[in-house]
Amino acid sequence: MTTLKKNFEFKRIMNKGKCVSGKWITIYVFPNKLKKLRVGFAVSKKAGKAHDRNRIRRILKEAVRLQEREFDHNLDIIFLWKNKISADDTDFYLVKEEILNLYKRFLQKNDEKTSVEND
């Protein structure tokens, strides 16, 4: 798993990728040709001070790391934290569950579009 860091990478994925939103997180997914999973994490300044944003980012990274084998390895994924929940109220297990649910929703959404196009 490689981390996306460049602004142009984030812009490309957010403009051209597919989007799925949940209660706390929005994910943007775009295929890559590198045959490896690349992920990026974005937490707005509205989520709190730097130490709060860093805590949220650490929670997101760990949740993704533990579920890395669930993801296809030819994708770029951005995890965008919504501002509704503070760092103190963040529960790791709920975040982990939401990430997996969002990815499954993305796969279902993609399968439906693929099956409609093939008919």
Beta strands, then each sheet from edge to edge (+ up, - down):
strand 1: 2-3
strand 2: 18-21
strand 3: 25-31
strand 4: 38-43
strand 5: 75-81
sheet 1: 1+ 4+ 5+ 3- 2+
end
